[in-house]
Amino acid sequence: MPGSISYNWEPINDYEVEPKSLAKPELLTLSEIWEEQRQALQDSEGLQAFNERLRREWAIETGLIERIYTLDRGVTQMLIERGIDASYLSDRGGGQDPDRVVAIIRDHEDAMEGLFSFIKRDSTLSPGYIKELHAQLTRHQDTTTAVDSLGRSVEVPLLRGAYKTQANNPTRPNGSMQQYAPPEHVATEIENLVELHTSHSGVPTEVEAAWLHHRFTQIHPFQDGNGRVARCLATLVFIRAGYFPLVIRDTFQERGRYLDALEKADRGHLEPLVAVFAASQKRFFVQALGLSGQVLRETLAEQVVSATRDRLVKRETDRPAEWEKAKATARELQLVAARRLQEIADRLLSETGSFFRDPRYFVDNEAEGGTRDHYFRRQIIETARQLDYYANTTEYRAWTRLVVKTVSQAEILISFHGTGREFRGVLAVSACFFRREETEAGRSEIADVTPLSQEIFQINYREYQQDVESRFRTWLEEVLVKGLGLWRAGL
């Protein structure tokens, strides 16, 4: 409603609920697994290259999400993979000054390096350091937009490393206003933020990162650059705990989830923001665990011939037996999925069967080692490509599917498989929707494969089966809602 207030500023507060109730337990166990693997990769070129790409991705995406500059995904990926170079922007930079864009991205890189140095010094967060971060991030930004006393948008000098002197309450697309801390309250609010953060003990990493990020954005202490500073603060929490920088990609879906979660946090619900942050971390844990097997092979490349016999003999005994717990859990989850899919199939038959001629609703399964366990490799690989991870169907593969055949045939596929180049005690579950369409030649072809979740479900050997099953049931329901929605839309 025009003229209304979407968020009415109030002094920041501590947690509304017990922070441990917001935690994502699987994230802690994944971090422990990664810490074990990281020890074998110290100083390897592969790990160094991975970290460099990740830091470049952070530096680029943190500006994209704020619309400081615009880049298409192809240019973004090129900069991440090859390095920050203005020549990549010359023809595709959207009319922007390539040198200025690169200068800003490098400022972001420098700020990231500063975070690691800050942690190495074992420094404590302070208002002064927050100002330093802002000055570093905005070093090549001279002006920003403000609102004058008459409500007009005006361009004003950006005070680097200094708190705002004018209100910076944005007007939303619907005409409502988002209120942040008035300039005269900023210093007190930042001091309170730092004091509360420092007092938090034993808070799960992803929860504290989300809390600190959100409360900082409620204050919005600088005229501009607040989002970038907020993601720096969340990143500081993550890397201090041995996690990865917080990367929010500038895609329609990911940016939308992030902004929506911030709005919900304004209303007292921090859990969606915790989930967004946890999803980003899990993505990098998956990538890093996949890297570990690849780098270890590269490290041993010169010894392959002489070590082949020993490796074959010790292959099974070297693998920690506890890793097999992940496979046992996967087998149980497959049964959970099959039972739930059968319930849906029965409900569909009873409530919609009479509307179609000869409808078929059934559930089909194949366990690990079955004669059909290699089916659906194309759909699994395509889903993995869209979700940006490596699906390893060599070490473990099983699947369950719901088939709905009415006017056409639609399928919801739940796949259990490895993730990363080598099995290291972590498995993935993916879900996708697709249709089978008859060609003029009478053959059945697979139409577009659509992932049904924004991230894979992860199974790791450290987590208790009952905890995994609880998470899985929630994930599965979300998958089924989306899959059935896609089927219904095609009727």
BAPANU-771485 format. One record per residue: residue in three letters; x, z, y of N, C-alpha, C, O in turn. Coordinates in steps of 0.1 Angstrom, whole numbers, plus 2048, in hexadecimal, padded with zeros to 3 digits. Atoms other than C-alpha are relative to their C-alpha. Layout:
N
AlaXZYXZYXZYXZY;...
***
This chain:
491
Met8098007F480080080080980080C81180980E;Pro7F88007F480F7F682280080D8077F5812809;Gly7FF7F47F881B81383680180D7F88038187FE;Ser7FF7F480981B82B81880F8037FD8187FB800;Ile7F37FC80483983E80B8018007F17FA8087EA;Ser7FF80080F8448367E780880C7FB8068107F0;Tyr7F87F480385D8537E780280880C808803816;Asn7FF7F77F485B8707FF80C8097FE80C8117F5;Trp7F37F980287E87F8047FE80F7FF7F6815807;Glu7FF7F18018848A37F880E8037FD8157FB7F7;Pro7F27FC8048A58B67F48017FF7F17F88017E9;Ile7FE80380F8B48AE7D27FE80D7F98008187FE;Asn8017F48098AD8C67B58087FE7F380D7F37F1;Asp7F980180D8BD8CE7947F77FA7F67EC7F47F9;Tyr80880680B8AF8C37727F28068007F0812801;Glu80E7FC8018898C476F7FE8067F27F580E7F0;Val8017FC80E88D8C974980D8037FA818801801;Glu7F47FD8078A78D57318087F37FE8037EA7F6;Pro7F980D8008C28B97348027FC7F18037F07EF;Lys7FD80480E8CA8BA70E7F47F97FA7F67F17F0;Ser80C8078068A68AF7077FF7F18047F87EA7FE;Leu80080E7FC8AE88E71980B7F87F980C7EC7FB;Ala7F48078068CD8867057FD7F67F57F27F67EF;Lys80180A80B8D28696EE80B8037F68177FF7F7;Pro7F67FB8098E48796D08097F67FA8147F87F7;Glu7F780A8068F08596C180B7FB8098157F7804;Leu7F58047F79058536E080C8097FE8188047FE;Leu7F57F680391A8726D98077FC7F38147FC7F3;Thr7FA80380D9208686B58087F38018127F17FB;Leu7F980D7FE9298446BF80D8038078177FC804;Ser7F47FD7F89428526D880B8077F78178047F9;Glu7F67FA8099528676BD8067F67F68127F77F3;Ile7FB80A80995584A6A680A7F78078157F3802;Trp7F78087F89648356C280E807803818801803;Glu7F47F87FD97D8516CA8097FF7F48167FF7F6;Glu7F880180C9898506A68077F27FF8137F17FC;Gln7FB80E80198E82A6A880A7FE80B8147F7809;Arg7F78027F599E82B6CA80E8057FE8187FF803;Gln7F37FB8039BB83F6BD8097F67FA8157F57FC;Ala7F880A8079C68226A88037F480980B7EB805;Leu7FF80B7F79C380A6C580880280D80A7FA815;Gln7F97FC7F39D781C6E080B7F68038137F37FA;Asp7F58097FB9ED8046F47FF7F27FA8087EA7FC;Ser80180D8069E17E66E07FB7F680B7F47FA814;Glu80480A7F69DD7C56F47F17FE8007EB7FB80A;Gly80E8028019BA7C16E77F880A8077EE80680E;Leu8077F57F99AE7E26F48027FF80F7F8801817;Gln7FD8027F29BF7DC7157F77F58067F27F6811;Ala80880C7FB9AE7BA7197F18048017EA80080A;Phe80E7FC80098C7C97107FD80980C7F3807813;Asn8027F77F59907E472A8017F980D7F97FC817;Glu7FF8087F399B7CB7457F37F88027EE7F780D;Arg80C8087FF97D7B573E7F48098047EC80580D;Leu80B7F77FD9667D373F80180580F7F6806816;Arg7FE7FC7F29747DE7617FC7F58097F67F7814;Arg80480C7F89707BB76F7F07FF8007EA7FC80A;Glu80F80280194C7BA7627F980B8097F0808810;Trp8057F57F89457DC7738017FC80F7F87FD817;Ala7FD8037F29557D07947F67F58057F27F5810;Ile80980B7FC9407B07947F18048007EA80180A;Glu80E7FD80291F7BD7887FB80A80A7EF80A80F;Thr8047F67F691E7DB7A07FC7FA80D7F4800815;Gly8038077F491D7C37BD7F47F67FE7EC7F5808;Leu80B8098039057AA7AD7F38078007E9802806;Ile80D7F88018EB7C57A77FB80480D7EF80680F;Glu8047FC7F28EB7CD7CC7FE7F48097FA7F5814;Arg80280D7F98E97A87D680A7FF80C8087F9816;Ile7F58017F690A7AC7EA8057F28008097EC80A;Tyr7FD80E80291278A7DC7F87FB7F47F38037ED;Thr80780580C9027737C38097F67F88107EE7FE;Leu7F88088099127627A57F77FC7F47EF8047F0;Asp80880380C90274F7888088067F48138097F5;Arg7FA7F980B90975D76680C7F97FA8158007F6;Gly7F580780592174275D80D803808817806802;Val7F47FC7F793874A77B80380F7FD80F8127FC;Thr7FD7F280393476F7748088027F38128097F3;Gln7F97FF80C93F76B75080F7FA8018188007FB;Met7F28067FE95D75575B80980A80781480C803;Leu7F87F67F996877077380480B7F780F8117F8;Ile7FE7F480996578B75980B7FC7F68158047F3;Glu7F680480A97977773F80D7FC8058187FF7FF;Arg7F38067FC99376675480780780C81280580E;Gly7FA7F97F499877D7727F97FC80D7F27F280E;Ile8078027F398C7807968087F68088137F880C;Asp7F980B7F999575F7A67F67F88097EC7F4804;Ala8098067F698574F7C57FE7F17FC7F37EC7FF;Ser80180E80498B72C7B67F47FE7F77EE7F37F7;Tyr80C80280896F73279D7F38008087E87FD802;Leu80D7FF7F89567377B97FF7F580A7F57F3810;Ser7FF80A7F596071A7CF7F37F68007EE7F380A;Asp80B80A8019457027C27F28067FC7E88007FD;Arg80C7FA80592B71B7B57FD80E8057F68167FF;Gly8017F27FA92C7397CC7F38028087F280C80F;Gly80C7FE7F890A7337DC80180080F7FA807815;Gly7FE8017F291772B7FE80780C80680880D812;Gln7F97F47FB92A74C80080F7FD8028147F37FD;Asp7F28017FF94E75080B8078057F48078117F2;Pro7FA7FB80D9617517EA80B80B80280B8147FA;Asp7F67F67FE97E7657F97FA80D8037FF8187FE;Arg8067F37FC9677808077FA8067F37FB8127F1;Val8067FB80D9547827E580B8077F88098117F2;Val7F57FB8089757867D380680D8068098167FE;Ala7FB7F47FA9817A07EC7F880C7FD7FD8177FA;Ile8097F58039627B57E78018047F18018107EE;Ile7FF7FC80E9657B37C180D8077FD80D8117F5;Arg7F37F98029897BD7C37FF80F806806818800;Asp8027F27FB97F7DB7D87F98097F57FC8147F3;His8077F980B9677E57BC80A8037F580A80E7EF;Glu7F67FD80A9847E17A380980B80480C8147FC;Asp7F77F67FB99A7F77B87F980E7FF7FF8187FC;Ala8087F480197E8117B98008057F28018117EF;Met8007FC80F97C81179380E8057FC80E8107F5;Glu7F37FB8039A281579180180E8058088177FF;Gly8007F37F999E8327A97F980B7F77FE8177F7;Leu8077F68099858437918098057F58098117F2;Phe7F77FC80B99E84377580B80980580F8127FE;Ser7F67F77FA9B985178B7FB80E804802818801;Phe8077F37FD9A186C7977FF8097F48018157F5;Ile8017F980D99B87677380D8057FB80E8107F6;Lys7F37FC8059BF87676A80680C80880D814802;Arg7FB7F57F89C688E7877F780D7FD7FA818802;Asp8097F58039AA8A47787FA80680D7F881280E;Ser8067FC7F399A8A579B7F18047FE7EB7FF7F5;Thr80E7FC8009788B47A27F97F880B7FE7F6816;Leu8088087F695D8A07B37FE80880D7FB81480C;Ser8027F97F395A8A87D87F97F680A7FA7EA807;Pro8058097F694889A7F780B7F68058087EB808;Gly7F68087FB96988D8038047F47F78067E97FC;Tyr7FD80B80996F8797E37F57F58007F77E97FF;Ile80C80980094C86A7E58027F780C7FF7EB80C;Lys7FE8087F595585E80880B7F67FE80B7EA802;Glu7F580980397684F7FC7FB7F57F77FF7E97F9;Leu80580B80896383C7E17F87F68097FA7EA807;His8088097F894B82E7FB80A7F78088077EB80A;Ala7F78087F79688238128077F57F78097EA7FC;Gln7FA80A8099798127F47F77F47FD7FB7E97FD;Leu80A80A80595A8007E87FC7F680B7F97EA809;Thr8058087F59517F380B80B7FB8098097F7815;Arg7F58047F79747EA8187FF7F38078037F1812;His80280D7FA96B7C681E7F27FD8047EE7F1805;Gln80E8017FB9477CC82A80080680E80281280F;Asp7FF7FC7F29447CE8507F38058057F380F80D;Thr80D7FC7FA91F7D18577F58027F57F87FF7E9;Thr80B7FF80A8FE7DA8467F38008097F4800815;Thr80D8007F98D97DB84F7FB80E8017FB8167F8;Ala8067F37FE8C97F985E7F27FE8077EF7F380B;Val80D8017F98A780186E80180980D80481480C;Asp7FF7F87F38A580B8937F48088027EB8097FA;Ser80B7F77FD88E8238A47F27FA8017E8800800;Leu80C8077FF8748088A77FC7FA7F37F27F27F2;Gly80380580D8748008828057F27FE8017EB7F4;Arg7FB80E8018877DF88780D8007F881580A7F9;Ser7F38018088A37D486F80A7FA8098097F0810;Val7F58047F88C47D288180D8007F880E8087EF;Glu7F38008068E77CA87780980A80780B809814;Val7F87F67FA8FE7E787D80E8017F980F7FD7ED;Pro7F37FF8069237EE8767FF80A7F47F88147F5;Leu8007F880C9297FD85380B80B802816807803;Leu7F67F57FF93A81F8568058037F37FF80A7EB;Arg7FA7FE80D95181F83980580F7FE80C814807;Gly7FC7F38039558418297FA80B80A7FF81680A;Ala8077F77F793E8518437F18007FD7EB7F67FA;Tyr80F7FF80291A85E83F7F87F880A7FD7F5815;Lys8098087F78FE84A84E7FC80780D7FB81480D;Thr8057FA7F48F38508717F27FC8047EC80180D;Gln80E8057FE8D283D86F7F98007F37FF8007E8;Ala80880080C8B683E8568027F37F88047E87FE;Asn7FF80C8088B98268397F57FF7F57F87FD7E9;Asn80C7FF80989682882A7FB7F17FE7F67EB807;Pro80480E80288E80681A7F17FE7FF7EA8077FA;Thr80E80480286C7F581A7FF7F87F48067EE7F2;Arg80280680D8617EB7F87F77F38027F17F180C;Pro80880C7FF8507C97F07F28028037EB7FA809;Asn80E7FD7FE82E7DA7F17FD80680E7F280A811;Gly8027FA7F38347E781480380F80180381480C;Ser7FE7F280083A80B80A80F8038038177FA802;Met7F27FC7FC85981E81580680A7F67FF8137F1;Gln7F87F780987482F80080880980A811804811;Gln7F97F77F788084E81380C8067F980C80B7EE;Tyr7F47F98048A385B81080380B8097FC80D813;Ala7FD7F57F78B487981F8037FC80E80A7F2810;Pro7FD8037F28B487984580F80280381580B7FC;Pro7F27FE7FD8D787685480580E80280F8127FD;Glu7FB7F27FD8D889A8608008097F38068147F4;His8007F780C8D28A783C80B7FB7F680D8017EB;Val7F780780A8EC89082A80B8097FC80D80B7F0;Ala7F57F880390A8A782C7FD80C7F780480E7ED;Thr8047F58088F88C581E7FB7FC7F27FE8027E8;Glu80580580D8E78B080380C7FC7F780B7FF7EB;Ile7F58048089088A27F780880C7FB80C80C7EF;Glu7FA7F48049188C47F67F88077F47FE80C7EB;Asn8097FB80B8FA8D07E18017F87F38027FE7E8;Leu7FE80980C8FE8B27CA80C8047F880C8057EC;Val7F37FE8079228B97C380080E7FA8058107EF;Glu8007F380691C8DE7BE7F88017F37FC8077EA;Leu80880180C9008D87A58077F97F58077FE7E9;His7F980880B9148BE79280B8087FA80D8087EE;Thr7F57F88059328D57907FC80C7F88038107EF;Ser8057F580791D8F17837FA7FC7F27F88057E9;His80680580D90F8DC76680A8017F58157FB7F6;Ser7F77FE80C91F8E67457F87FD7F37ED8027F1;Gly80680380D9188D87237F47F68017ED7F47F7;Val80B80A7FF9008BD7308057F37FA8107EF7FC;Pro7FC80D80690189D71B8047F680B7FF7F5815;Thr7F98097F691688272C7F67F78067F67F5812;Glu80980A7FB8FB86872F7F58068097F0800813;Val80A7FA7F88E288173E80680480D800802818;Glu7F97FC7F38FB88F7588037F38088017F4815;Ala7FD80C7F890586B7627F37FB8077F37F7812;Ala80D8057FA8E08627677FC80A80B7F7805816;Trp8047F77F68D988277A8087FE80D8027FE818;Leu7F78027F48F787E7927FD7F38077FC7F3813;His80480D7FA8EF85A7987F38018087F37FD813;His80D8007FA8CB86079F7FF80980C7FA805817;Arg8017F77F48CF87E7B68087FB80B8047FD817;Phe7F98067F58E986C7CA7F87F58077F87F4813;Thr80880A7FA8D284F7CF7F48058087EF7FF811;Gln80A7F97F88B78677DB80580380E7FD803818;Ile7FA7FD7F38CE8717F78037F48088007F3813;His7FC80D7F98DB84E7FF80880380C804800817;Pro7F97FA7F58F685D8158067F680A8097F9815;Phe7F980A7F890683D8227F67F58047EC7F37FE;Gln80980B7FB8F78208367FE7F57F67F37EF7F5;Asp80180A80A8FF80981A80A8037F581380B7F8;Gly7F67FD80A9128097F97FC80B7F780480F7EE;Asn8037F48078FF8267EA7FE7FD7F18028057E8;Gly80280380E8F68147C980E7FF7F980F8047EE;Arg7F280280691B80B7C380680E7FE80D8107F4;Val7FA7F380192682F7CA7F98087F580080F7ED;Ala8087F980B90A83C7B38057FC7F28078047E9;Arg7FB80580D91782679680E8057FE8128067F3;Cys7F37FA80193A83279E7FF80E7FB8078127F2;Leu8017F280492F85679A7FC8017F280180A7EA;Ala80480080E91D84F77980C7FC7F780E8017ED;Thr7F480580893C83C76D80A80B7FF81080D7F5;Leu7F77F580095185A7777FD80A7F480580F7ED;Val8057F780A93C8707608037FA7F28088017E9;Phe7FE80680D93E85774380F7FF7FC8128037F1;Ile7F380280496384F74480880E7FE81180F7F7;Arg7FA7F380296C8747487FD8057F180580D7EC;Ala8037FC80E95B8797268057F67F68027F87EA;Gly7FB80980A96D85C7167F77F47FD7F97ED7F3;Tyr80980B8029508437198057F48098117F380C;Phe7FD80C7F994F82272C7F980080E7F0808810;Pro8078017F39478197507F27FC7FF7EE7F57F5;Leu80F8048009228157587FF7F28068017F0812;Val80380E7FC91A7F075A7F17FD7FF7EC7FE7F4;Ile80E8058008F77E57648017F28048047EE80F;Arg7FF80E7FE8F67C07617F57FA8097E97FF808;Asp80A8067F78E47AB77B7F87F57F97F87E97FD;Thr80A8098068CB79B7637F28058047F1811807;Phe80E7FC7FC8A679B76A7FB80C7F87F68167FE;Gln8057F580989F7B274C80880D803801818804;Glu7F87F37FF8BC7CB7507FF80680E7FD81280F;Arg8027FB7F28B97CE7767F38068027F1810808;Gly80E7FA7FF8947D37737FE80D7F97F88167FF;Arg8007F38078987EF75980680B80980181680A;Tyr7F87F67F88B280076F7F880480D7F781080F;Leu8077FC7F489D7FF78F7F38077FD7EF810804;Asp80C7F980487D80977D80380E7FC7FC8177FE;Ala7FC7F380589082676D80380980C80081580C;Leu7FD7F97F489C8317907F38058067F281080B;Glu80D7FC7FB87883179C7F980B7F87F38157FE;Lys8057F680886D84677F80780D802801818801;Ala7F87F37FD88985F7867FC80680D7FB81280E;Asp8057FB7F487C8627A97F38087FE7F0812806;Arg80D7F980385B86E79A80380B7F67F98117F1;Gly7FC7F580886E8887858027FD7F18038067E9;His7FE80480E87387476580E7FA7FF80F7EE801;Leu7F280580189987075F8027F97F380C7F17F3;Glu7FD80680E89786573A8017F180080A7EC7F9;Pro7FE80E80089284074180D7FC8058137F2800;Leu7F38047FB8B183F75680B8047F68157FD7F5;Val7F77FC80A8C485273B8017F57F580B7F27F0;Ala80180A80A8B88387228077F380480E7ED7FC;Val7F980C7FB8C581B73880F8028008167F97FB;Phe7F17FE8008E782B73C8058017F18107FC7EE;Ala7FB7FF80E8E98337168007F27FA8097EF7F2;Ala80080D8058E080F70E80D7F88048127F17FC;Ser7F48067FB8FD80372480C8057F88157FD7F4;Gln7F57FB80891581A7128007FC7F280B7F97ED;Lys80080580E9098116EF8057F27FF80B7EE7F5;Arg7FB80D80190F7ED6F780F7FF7FF8157F77F8;Phe7F28017FF9337F36FF8068077F48118037EF;Phe7FB7FA80C93880B6E18007F57F58097F57ED;Val80180B80A92C7EE6CB80B7F68018117F37F7;Gln7F580A7FD9447D66DB80D8067FD8167FF7F7;Ala7F37FA8029617EE6D98028037F180E8017ED;Leu7FE7FE80E95B7F76B58027F37F980A7F27EF;Gly7FD80D80695A7D26AD80E7FC8038157F57FB;Leu7F38037FC97A7CE6C080B8077F78158017F4;Ser7F67F880798C7E96AC8057F97F38117F97F0;Gly7FB80780C98C7D668B8087F48038127F17FC;Gln7F980C7FC9977B669C80E8038058177FC801;Val7F27FC7FA9B47C76AF8098057F58158027F4;Leu7F87FB80B9BF7D96908067F57F78117F67F3;Arg7FC80C8089C17B867D80C7F98088167F5802;Glu7F68077F89D57A969A80D8088008188037FF;Thr7F57F78009EC7C769A8087FF7F38157FF7F3;Leu7F980180D9F47C26758037F27FC8077F07F1;Ala7FF80E8049F679C67680D7FD7FA80E7F67F0;Glu7F3803805A1B79B6708038067F280C8027EB;Gln7FE7F980CA177B16527F67FC7F57F68017EA;Val80B8048089FA79F6428047FD7F27FF8027E8;Val7FC80580DA0C78E62680580B7F780180D7EB;Ser7FA7F5808A207AC61A7F680B7FD7F88127F3;Ala8097F5802A037C461E7F37FC7F97EB8057F6;Thr80D8048069E87AF60E7FC8077F37F180C7F1;Arg8037F980D9EB7BE5EB7FC80E8027F28137FD;Asp8037F27FD9EC7E15F87F28028067EA80B803;Arg80D8007F99CE7DA60E7F47FF7F77EA8067F7;Leu80B80380A9B97CC5F17FE80C7F77F38107F4;Val8017F48099C17EA5DB7FA80C8067F2813800;Lys8047F47F99BA8045F57F37FD8087EF80780F;Arg80B8037F799D7F26067F480A7FF7EF80E80A;Glu80B7F78019828085F880480F8027FD816809;Thr7FD7F27FE9958295F780480380E80380F812;Asp7FC7FD7F29A182561B7F48028097F4809813;Arg80C7FF7F897E8226277FA80E7FF7F78137F4;Pro8067F380297084562F7F38007F97EA7F87FD;Ala80C80080795584D6177F48038097E97FF806;Glu80B7FC7F794085C6337FA7F48077EF7F580C;Trp80680B7FA93C83A6427F47FA7F97EB7F57FF;Glu80B8068099258316257F38078037E98027FF;Lys80D7F97FD90C84A6337F87F78097EB7F8809;Ala80880A7F890282F64C7F87F77F87ED7F47FB;Lys8088098098F88186307F58077F97EA8027F8;Ala80B7F98068E483361F7F580280A7E9801806;Thr80A7FE7F58D283A6407F97F38027EC7F2804;Ala80680D7FE8CC8146447F57FD7F57EB7F87F8;Arg80A80280B8BB8136227F38088027E88037FF;Glu80C7F87FE8A482F62B7F87FA80C7EB7FA80B;Leu8078067F489B81F64D7F97F37FC7EE7F0801;Gln80780C8058937FF63B7F38037FA7E97FC7FC;Leu80D7FC8068798116277F680580A7EA802809;Val8097FC7F586B8216477FA7F48067EE7F4809;Ala80480C7F98697FF6577F57F87F77EB7F47FC;Ala8098078098587EF6387F28078007E8800800;Arg80C7F980183E80A6367F87FE80D7EB7FC80D;Arg8078027F483680765B7FA7F28027EF7F0807;Leu80480E7FF8347E165A7F47FE7F77EB7F67FA;Gln80C80180981C7E463C7F48068067E9800805;Glu80B7FA7F98067FB6507FA7F680B7EE7F580C;Ile8048097F68057E166C7F97F47F97EF7EF7FE;Ala80680C8077FE7C46537F28047FB7E97FB7FD;Asp80E7FC8057E07D86447F780180C7EB7FD80A;Arg8097FF7F47D27DF6677FD7F28057F17F0809;Leu80380D7FC7D57BB6717F67F97F87ED7F27FC;Leu80A80780A7C37AF6527F28068037E87FE803;Ser80E7FA7FF7A67C86577FA7FD80D7ED7FB80E;Glu8068017F37A27C267C8007F18067F87EE80F;Thr80080E7FB7AA79D6817FF7F57F67FD7E97F9;Gly80080A80B7A978C65F7F47F78007F57EC7FD;Ser80D8088007857816638007F580A7F77EC80A;Phe80080A7F578E76C6828077F47FC8077EA803;Phe7F780C8047A575466F7FC7FB7F27F68037EA;Arg80280680E7A273D65180D8027F88177FE7FB;Asp7F57FD80A7B874963480C806807817801806;Pro7F47F97FA7CE7616488088077F680380B7EB;Arg7F77F88097EB77263880880980980F805813;Tyr7F87F67FA7FB7926438088077F580280E7ED;Phe7F97F980B81779F62D80E8048058137FF80F;Val7F37FA7FE8387B262D80A7FB7F58067FC7E9;Asp7F780580A8577A561C80E80780381180A80F;Asn7F37F97FF8797B661680B7FA7F78087F37ED;Glu7F580280989B7B160880A80B80380E80D80E;Ala7F77F57FE8B37CD60280F7FB7FF8117EF7FC;Glu7F28048018D97CC6048037FC7F18008037E8;Gly7FC80580D8E77B85E77F57F87F97F87F37EE;Gly80B8088068C67A65E18037F180080C7ED807;Thr7FD80E8008C47815D97FC7F980D8017EE80F;Arg8048067F38B577A5FB80580780C801805817;Asp7FB7F87F58C97926108077F780B8097FC816;His7F98097F78DA7746217F67F88097FA7F1812;Tyr80A8087F88B976662E80080580F805810812;Phe8027FD7F28B276565480D80280880E809812;Arg7F37FE7F98D776465D8007F980E8057FF818;Arg8018077F38CF74B6797F980980A7FE80A815;Gln8087F87F78B576268980880D80480881180F;Ile7F87F47FD8CD78068680B7FD80980D805813;Ile7F58047F78EA76E6967FB7FD80E801801818;Glu8068047F38D47606B27FC80D8077FE80E813;Thr8047F37FA8C67836B980C80780580C80D810;Ala7F47FA7FC8E97916BA8067F980C80C800815;Arg7FB8077F58F47766D17F980480D800806818;Gln8087FD7F48D877E6EA80380E804802812810;Leu7FD7F27FC8E07A36E880F80380181280F804;Asp7F27FF7FD90579D6EB80880A7F780E8137FC;Tyr7F87F98099147AC6CC8037F87F37FC7ED7F2;Tyr7FC80880C9247A06AB7F98067F47FB8117F0;Ala8087FC80C90C7A268D8097FC7F480C7F17F1;Asn7F880180C9217A766D7F78017F47F380C7F0;Thr8087FF80C90C79D64F8087FF7F38027FE7E8;Thr7F880080C92979E63780080D7F97FF80E7ED;Glu7FF7F380592C7C36337F38067FB7F280C7F0;Tyr80D7FA8049077CC6317F57F78067F67F3812;Arg80B8087FA8E77B86357F48037F77F48037EB;Ala80D7FD8068C37C062D7F57FD80B7F97FD817;Trp80A8037F68A27B763E7F28047FB7EF8057EF;Thr80E7FE80287D7BE6417F97F780A7FD7F7816;Arg8078087F78647A76507F18017FF7EC8047F4;Leu80F80180083F7A565A7FC7F28038017EC80D;Val80580E7FE82F7836557F28008037E98067FC;Val80E8027FB80F77A6687FD7F28008027EA809;Lys80380E80080175965E7F17FE8027E98017FA;Thr80D8037FD7E274F6707FF7F18047FF7E87FC;Val80080E7FB7E072F68680E7FA7FE8107EE7FD;Ser7F280480380672E68280780D7F98008177F8;Gln7F97F480782074567180A80680A81380080F;Ala7F77F87F783176068680680B7F78008107EE;Glu7F97F680884A77967980880A80980D806814;Ile7F87F57F985979A68580B8047F58078097EB;Leu7F67FE80A87B79E67480880C80580D80D810;Ile7F87F47FE88D7C067280D7FE7F780B7FE7EB;Ser7F38038088B27BA66780980C80180B81280C;Phe7F67F58018CB7D465C80E7F97FC80F7F27F2;His7F38068038F07C965E80B80780780981080F;Gly7F47FA7FA9137D16698017FC80F7FA7F2813;Thr7FD8047F291F7CF68D80F80180281580B7FE;Gly7F28007FF9427C66968077F87F58007F67EB;Arg7F980880A95C7B36828028077F38038017E9;Glu7FE7F880C9627CF66A7F680C8007F381180A;Phe8097F580194B7EA65D80880D8028128107FB;Arg7F97F47FD95680B66C7F680C8027F781580A;Gly80A7F58009388216657F47FF8097ED80880B;Val80B8027F792081267D7F87F37FC7FF7E87FA;Leu80880C8049037FA6747F67FE80C7F4807814;Ala8098037F68EA7E968A7F27FC7FA7F27F77EE;Val80E8058038C47E26887FC7F880B7FB7FC817;Ser8058087F58B77C569B7F27FC7FC7EE7FC7F1;Ala80E8048028937B869F7FE7F38088027F2813;Cys80380C7F98877956A87F37FB7FC7EE7FE7F1;Phe80C8078028687806AA8027F180080A7EC808;Phe7FF80E80086575C6A17F47FA7F97EC8017F2;Arg80B80780684B7426968067F57F78117EF7F9;Arg7FC80B80984D72867A7F67F58047EA7F7803;Glu80980B7FC83F7066858027F47F780E7F17F3;Glu80080C8098376E866F8047F48087FE7F1812;Thr7FC80C7FA8496C86787F77F57FA7F07F67F1;Glu80780C80583A6A56748047FD7F17FC7F77EA;Ala7FC80380E84F6A26547FC80A7F67FF80A7EA;Gly8057F680983E6C064680A80C7FD8078147F5;Arg7F77F580285C6D76497FD80C80A7F680A814;Ser8027F57F885B6FA65780C803808817804803;Glu7F57FD7F88717016757FE80D8087F381080C;Ile8017F37F98797216878007FD80F8097F6815;Ala8018017F186E7226AC80980B8068118117FF;Asp7F77F77F887F7376C780080E7FA7F68147F6;Val7FE7F280588E7586BA80180980C809807815;Thr8007F77F48867746D280380E7FC7FC8147F3;Pro7FE7F18038967976D07F58088047EF80680F;Leu80B7F87FD87D7B26CF80480E8067FC817809;Ser7FB7F47FA8937CD6DE80B7FC80A8127F2808;Gln7F58037F78AB7CE6FB80E8047FB818801802;Glu7F37FC8068C67DE6E57FD8027F27F28047ED;Ile8017FE80E8CD7E16C17FE80F7FD802817805;Phe8007F28048C58016AE80C8027F88107FA7EF;Gln7F37FD8068E58116A27FF80B7F67F88157F8;Ile7FF7F580A8EB82568280F8037FF8177FA7FC;Asn7F37FC80290B83968080180B7F67F88137F4;Tyr7FF7F780B91984E66480080F8057FF8187FC;Arg7FF7F37FB91C86D67A7F38078027F2813803;Glu80D7FB7FB8F88716837F78047F37F77FD7E9;Tyr8097FB80A8DF88566D7F57F67FE7F07F0807;Gln80A80A8038C786E65B7F28038067EC7FA80B;Gln80D7FD7FA8A88816688007FD80F7F67F9814;Asp8008047F28B487C68B8007F18037F97ED80C;Val80180F7FF8BA8576867F27FB7FD7ED7F2805;Glu80E8058038988536767F680280C7EE7FA80E;Ser8097FE7F48878636948027F680B7F87F1810;Arg7FD80A7F689884C6AC7FB7F27FB7F67EA803;Phe80480D80589182E6957F17FE8017ED7F3804;Arg80E8027FF86C8346947FB7FD80E7F27F4810;Thr8038037F286A8346BA8047F28037FC7EA809;Trp7FB80E7FD87F8146BC7F77F67F97F47EC7FE;Leu80880A80886A8036A07F37FE8077EE7F3807;Glu80D8027F984980A6B38017F780C7F97EF80E;Glu7FE8097F58577FA6D28027F27FC7FC7E9803;Val7FE80E8058627DC6BE7F37FA7FC7F07EE7FF;Leu80D8068068407D86AD7F77FD80C7EF7F380B;Val8098027F582D7DB6CE8047F38077FB7EA80A;Lys7FC80C7FA8427BF6DD7FE7F47F77F97E97FB;Gly80280B8098417A96BE7F17FC7FE7EE7F17FE;Leu80F80380281B7AC6B97FB7FA80D7F27F280D;Gly8048067F38187A46DE8037F28017FB7EA806;Leu7FC80E80082B7846DA7F77F87F67F37ED7F9;Trp80980780A81577B6BB7F37FE8077ED7F3806;Arg80E8017FA7F57826CE8007F680B7F67EF80D;Ala7FF80A7F580176D6EC7FF7F27FB7FB7E9803;Gly80080E80680474F6D57F37FC7F97F27F17F4;Leu80C8048067E17506C87F77F78087ED7F3804;
***
